[in-house]
Amino acid sequence: MNTRAASICASAPGRGVWVPAALLAAAGTAAFLFGAAGEHPGRAWQAYLINFLLWSSLAQGAVLFAAVTRITAARWSGPLEGLSGAFAGFFPVSFVLFLLLVFGGPHVFPWVHADLHGKESWLNVPFVMARNGAGLLILYGVGFMFLRQALRLRIGSAPIRSGLRRLLAGSAPDSPAEAERIRGRMTRWAGLYCFLFALVLSLIGFDLVMSMDPHWYSTLFGAYHFVKAFYLGLGGLIILAAVVALRQGRHSGLDPRHFHDIGKLFFAFCLLWADFFYVQLTVIWYGNIPEETYYVILRTLLPPWRPLAWTVFIIVFMIPFILLINQRVKTLPAAVLALCSLVIVGLWLELLLLVGPPLNHGAVELPLDLSDAVVFLGFLGLMVMAVAAMLRTFPELMPSARSTKG
């Protein structure tokens, strides 16, 4: 292996991250299986669904960053684009986790035994699983095709020893003309990924979240779901970039300008999330239609959900808004790492606020305990292993690796 390839591999995450990540994943799996086999399996499946939605959205949104910056020909994002591509490692895991939802039955789909008043042709488990599974499969396939073009531009003369590297990256361009054609294909795949991201995540938002209350609907909910996914993805990408910067220092290829720029984008989507949240609530409140207002009243005014609603609003909007106004905060890796971690926890609680009431009719206290936190950490372990595996297999995705990107 040549000197450059060796230095790139040295910058990739070591095998040491696998042990704690695997322990988290094992603990989360055990907590879920124990709960699913216990007296209240619905609580375990609730945690499973919430975490599937959260971590899948985070991976999908992180990859979207690379696609958007490719389409817009952004120059500032170079070192971050590779890191965002590493989140595609979670795509296969996400797809398998989605397929396992079918075993949740009525615990995941509370409308299974409900009177749907003519919606049975749309809301039935085989059709829901088929259309969402097909959507995810296409989205993830396009995401990998986009990543393949990016990797072909990055690998240069680095040796391709493993079968996975050869399968996903192919071969480096053998001429400037070939490199230009790859860039063109990369842009086209990026545009297709952006389109499918909005389409598929809207469908998932409708089918796996909004349908929890089958007689309530909102045309804005799909857009709210994919905007939130990009907000999550930016948070995950910032955390990964901050970890790399803190570990490698000035050798990481990341500097305060990169954190400042992506911090401004994160701040913008903090405002956009709050805007969607406010618009959704205001329109329903102003319309004052009983079928619609009950959805809001239950989640914002009635116990035990009211304190959770305020907690989500404070964590996901107010704290980031106040802190990110300060320019210096956006340039500090440790500060943005802590802030983005807090936002991800806040959006985890927001998903509980959305799906919890229909899954816990008549609850007098929040359906949240230690086992939910353990399942959350289990999914975190799966994400860490998936991203670390991608960075280990393709160290060219590390920002310290020189890119031939144009």
C-alpha positions in Angstrom: 0.0 0.0 0.0 1.4 3.4 -0.9 2.1 6.2 1.6 -1.1 8.2 0.8 -3.4 5.1 1.0 -1.8 4.2 4.3 -2.3 7.7 5.8 -5.9 7.7 4.7 -6.6 4.3 6.3 -4.9 5.5 9.5 -7.4 8.4 9.6 -10.4 6.1 9.4 -12.1 5.1 12.7 -10.3 2.2 14.5 -11.8 -1.1 15.5 -12.1 0.3 19.1 -15.5 1.9 18.3 -17.0 -1.5 17.5 -16.9 -2.9 21.0 -18.9 -0.1 22.8 -21.2 0.2 19.8 -21.8 -3.5 19.7 -22.5 -3.6 23.4 -25.1 -0.8 23.0 -26.7 -2.7 20.1 -26.8 -5.9 22.1 -28.3 -4.1 25.2 -30.9 -2.4 23.0 -31.8 -5.7 21.3 -32.1 -7.5 24.7 -34.3 -4.7 26.1 -36.6 -4.8 23.1 -36.9 -8.6 23.1 -37.5 -8.7 26.8 -40.3 -6.1 26.5 -41.8 -7.7 23.4 -42.1 -11.0 25.3 -43.4 -9.4 28.4 -46.8 -8.3 29.6 -46.8 -5.1 27.6 -45.4 -5.8 24.2 -46.9 -2.7 22.8 -44.5 -0.5 24.7 -41.5 -2.4 23.2 -42.9 -2.0 19.7 -43.6 1.6 20.3 -40.0 2.2 21.1 -38.9 0.2 18.1 -41.1 2.2 15.7 -40.0 5.5 17.1 -36.3 4.6 16.9 -36.7 3.2 13.4 -38.2 6.5 12.2 -35.6 8.6 14.0 -32.4 6.9 12.9 -33.6 6.1 9.4 -34.5 9.7 8.9 -31.2 10.8 10.3 -29.3 8.6 7.8 -31.5 9.7 4.9 -31.2 13.4 5.8 -27.4 13.2 6.2 -27.0 11.7 2.7 -29.3 14.4 1.4 -26.7 17.0 2.4 -24.2 15.6 -0.1 -26.9 15.4 -2.8 -28.0 19.0 -2.2 -24.5 20.4 -2.2 -23.7 18.5 -5.4 -26.7 20.0 -7.2 -26.0 23.5 -5.9 -22.2 23.2 -6.7 -21.4 24.3 -3.1 -17.7 24.8 -2.6 -17.6 25.1 1.2 -19.0 21.6 1.8 -16.1 19.5 0.4 -14.8 17.9 3.6 -18.3 17.3 4.9 -19.7 15.6 1.7 -17.6 12.5 2.3 -18.8 12.2 5.9 -22.4 12.6 4.9 -22.0 9.7 2.4 -20.8 7.5 5.3 -24.4 7.5 6.7 -25.5 5.4 3.7 -24.0 2.5 5.6 -27.2 2.5 7.7 -29.4 2.1 4.6 -29.3 -1.7 4.6 -29.9 -1.8 8.4 -32.8 0.5 8.0 -34.4 -1.6 5.4 -34.2 -4.8 7.4 -35.5 -3.0 10.5 -38.5 -1.8 8.4 -39.3 -5.3 7.3 -39.3 -6.5 10.9 -42.2 -4.0 11.6 -44.6 -6.5 10.1 -44.2 -8.6 13.2 -45.4 -5.7 15.4 -49.0 -6.2 14.0 -51.6 -4.1 15.9 -48.9 -2.7 18.2 -47.4 -0.8 15.3 -50.6 -0.3 13.3 -53.4 0.5 15.7 -55.9 0.9 12.9 -55.8 -2.9 12.1 -59.0 -3.7 14.0 -60.6 -0.2 13.7 -63.5 0.9 11.5 -61.7 2.9 8.8 -64.9 4.1 7.0 -63.8 3.1 3.5 -60.0 3.6 4.0 -59.4 -0.2 4.2 -58.1 -0.3 0.6 -55.3 2.1 1.6 -54.7 1.2 5.2 -54.0 -2.5 5.2 -50.8 -4.1 6.4 -49.7 -5.8 3.2 -50.2 -2.7 1.1 -48.6 -0.4 3.6 -45.5 -2.6 3.9 -45.3 -3.2 0.1 -45.5 0.5 -0.9 -43.2 1.8 1.8 -40.8 -1.1 1.4 -40.6 -0.4 -2.3 -40.1 3.3 -1.7 -37.3 2.7 0.7 -35.7 0.2 -1.6 -35.7 2.6 -4.5 -34.5 5.5 -2.3 -31.6 3.5 -0.9 -30.7 2.1 -4.3 -30.5 5.7 -5.8 -28.5 6.8 -2.7 -25.9 4.1 -3.3 -25.7 4.9 -7.0 -25.0 8.5 -6.1 -22.4 7.4 -3.6 -20.8 5.1 -6.1 -20.1 8.1 -8.5 -18.7 10.1 -5.6 -16.4 7.2 -4.5 -15.1 6.8 -8.1 -13.9 10.4 -8.0 -12.4 9.9 -4.6 -10.5 6.6 -4.7 -7.8 7.8 -7.1 -5.0 5.3 -7.2 -5.8 3.7 -3.9 -5.8 -0.1 -4.1 -9.2 -1.9 -4.2 -8.7 -5.0 -2.2 -12.1 -5.9 -0.8 -15.1 -7.1 -2.7 -17.3 -4.4 -1.1 -15.0 -1.6 -2.2 -15.0 -3.0 -5.8 -18.8 -3.4 -5.7 -19.7 0.0 -4.5 -16.8 2.1 -5.9 -16.0 0.4 -9.1 -12.8 1.8 -10.7 -11.3 5.3 -10.8 -11.8 7.4 -13.9 -9.0 6.8 -16.4 -9.1 10.2 -18.1 -10.4 13.8 -17.4 -13.2 13.2 -19.9 -14.3 10.1 -17.9 -14.1 12.1 -14.7 -16.4 14.7 -16.2 -18.9 12.1 -17.2 -18.9 10.7 -13.7 -19.6 14.2 -12.3 -22.5 14.5 -14.6 -24.0 11.2 -13.6 -23.3 12.1 -10.0 -25.4 15.3 -10.3 -28.3 13.4 -12.0 -28.3 10.8 -9.3 -28.2 13.6 -6.7 -31.3 15.2 -8.2 -33.2 12.0 -8.3 -32.3 11.3 -4.7 -33.6 14.7 -3.6 -36.9 14.0 -5.4 -37.3 10.6 -4.0 -36.3 11.8 -0.5 -39.3 14.2 -0.5 -41.6 11.6 -2.0 -40.7 8.6 0.1 -40.4 10.4 3.4 -43.8 12.0 2.8 -45.3 8.6 2.2 -43.6 7.2 5.4 -44.9 10.2 7.4 -48.4 9.6 6.2 -48.4 5.8 6.6 -46.4 5.2 9.7 -47.1 8.4 11.8 -50.2 10.3 10.6 -52.2 7.1 10.1 -51.9 6.3 13.8 -55.0 8.5 14.0 -56.7 7.2 10.9 -59.5 9.8 10.9 -57.2 12.8 11.2 -55.2 14.0 8.2 -53.0 16.9 7.2 -51.7 17.7 3.7 -48.7 19.4 5.4 -47.6 16.4 7.4 -45.5 14.8 4.6 -43.5 18.0 4.1 -43.1 18.3 7.9 -41.7 14.8 8.1 -39.0 15.2 5.4 -38.0 18.7 6.6 -37.5 17.2 10.1 -35.5 14.4 8.5 -33.1 16.9 7.0 -32.9 18.7 10.3 -32.0 15.4 11.9 -29.5 14.5 9.2 -27.7 17.8 9.6 -27.5 17.2 13.3 -26.0 13.7 12.8 -23.5 15.0 10.3 -22.4 17.8 12.6 -21.9 15.3 15.4 -19.7 13.1 13.2 -17.7 16.0 11.9 -17.2 17.3 15.5 -16.0 13.9 16.6 -13.5 13.7 13.8 -12.3 17.3 14.4 -11.9 16.7 18.2 -9.9 13.4 17.6 -7.6 14.6 14.8 -7.4 18.3 15.5 -5.9 20.4 12.7 -5.1 17.2 10.7 -8.8 16.5 10.3 -9.3 18.7 7.2 -12.0 20.5 9.1 -11.7 24.1 10.3 -14.1 26.6 12.1 -15.4 27.8 8.7 -16.9 24.4 7.9 -18.7 24.3 11.3 -19.8 27.9 10.9 -21.3 27.2 7.5 -23.1 24.0 8.3 -24.1 25.5 11.6 -25.9 28.3 9.7 -27.7 25.6 7.7 -28.7 23.7 10.9 -30.0 27.0 12.3 -32.1 27.6 9.2 -33.7 24.2 9.5 -34.3 24.8 13.2 -36.4 27.8 12.1 -38.1 25.9 9.3 -39.0 23.0 11.7 -40.6 25.5 14.1 -42.4 27.3 11.2 -44.0 24.0 10.1 -44.8 23.2 13.7 -46.5 26.6 14.1 -48.3 26.6 10.8 -49.7 23.1 11.4 -50.9 24.1 14.9 -52.3 27.5 13.9 -54.3 26.3 10.8 -55.9 23.5 12.9 -56.7 25.9 15.8 -58.1 28.6 13.5 -60.2 26.1 11.6 -61.7 24.8 14.8 -63.0 21.5 13.3 -63.5 18.9 16.0 -61.9 16.1 14.0 -58.7 18.2 13.7 -58.6 20.1 17.0 -58.7 17.0 19.1 -55.3 15.9 17.7 -53.7 19.1 18.9 -55.6 19.4 22.2 -54.6 15.9 23.2 -50.9 16.5 22.5 -50.5 20.1 23.8 -53.2 20.7 26.5 -54.0 17.4 28.1 -51.9 15.4 30.6 -49.6 13.5 30.4 -48.6 14.9 27.0 -48.7 18.7 27.7 -45.3 18.8 29.6 -43.8 16.7 26.8 -45.0 19.1 24.1 -43.3 22.0 25.9 -40.2 20.0 26.5 -39.9 19.2 22.8 -40.5 22.8 21.8 -37.8 24.1 24.2 -35.2 21.5 23.2 -35.8 21.4 19.5 -36.3 25.1 18.8 -35.8 27.5 21.7 -32.4 26.3 22.9 -30.8 25.9 19.4 -32.3 29.3 18.4 -30.8 31.1 21.3 -27.4 29.4 21.1 -26.9 29.4 17.4 -27.5 33.2 17.1 -24.0 33.5 18.5 -21.4 33.1 15.7 -18.7 31.6 17.9 -20.9 28.8 19.2 -21.3 27.5 15.6 -17.5 27.2 15.2 -16.8 25.1 18.4 -16.9 21.4 17.7 -17.6 20.4 21.3 -20.4 23.0 21.6 -22.2 21.9 18.4 -21.7 18.2 19.3 -23.6 18.7 22.6 -26.2 20.9 21.0 -27.0 18.5 18.1 -27.1 15.6 20.4 -29.7 17.4 22.5 -31.8 18.2 19.4 -31.7 14.5 18.3 -33.0 13.6 21.8 -35.7 16.3 21.5 -36.8 14.9 18.1 -36.9 11.4 19.6 -39.3 12.8 22.2 -41.3 14.6 19.5 -41.9 11.2 17.8 -43.2 9.9 21.1 -45.5 12.9 21.2 -46.9 12.1 17.8 -47.3 8.3 18.0 -47.7 7.8 21.8 -51.3 8.9 22.3 -53.0 6.5 19.8 -50.8 3.7 21.1 -51.5 4.5 24.8 -55.2 5.3 25.1 -56.1 6.7 28.4 -52.5 7.0 29.7 -52.2 8.9 32.9 -48.4 9.1 32.8 -45.9 9.3 30.0 -45.1 5.8 28.4 -41.4 6.4 28.9 -39.0 4.5 31.1 -35.4 3.2 31.2 -36.1 0.5 28.6 -37.0 3.1 26.0 -33.6 4.8 26.6 -31.8 1.5 26.3 -33.6 0.8 23.0 -32.6 4.3 21.8 -29.0 3.5 22.7 -29.2 0.2 20.9 -30.2 1.9 17.7 -27.4 4.4 18.3 -25.0 1.5 18.5 -26.3 0.2 15.1 -25.8 3.6 13.5 -22.2 3.9 14.9 -21.3 0.5 13.6 -22.8 1.2 10.2 -21.0 4.6 9.8 -17.7 3.2 11.2 -17.9 0.3 8.7 -18.3 2.7 5.8 -15.5 4.9 6.9 -13.2 1.9 7.5 -14.1 0.4 4.1 -13.9 3.7 2.3 -11.4 5.9 4.2 -11.5 8.3 1.3 -14.7 9.6 2.8 -12.7 11.0 5.7 -12.2 14.8 5.3 -8.5 14.4 5.8 -8.3 12.4 2.6 -7.6 14.5 -0.5 -10.5 14.5 -2.9 -10.5 14.8 -6.6 -14.0 16.2 -6.5 -14.8 18.9 -9.0 
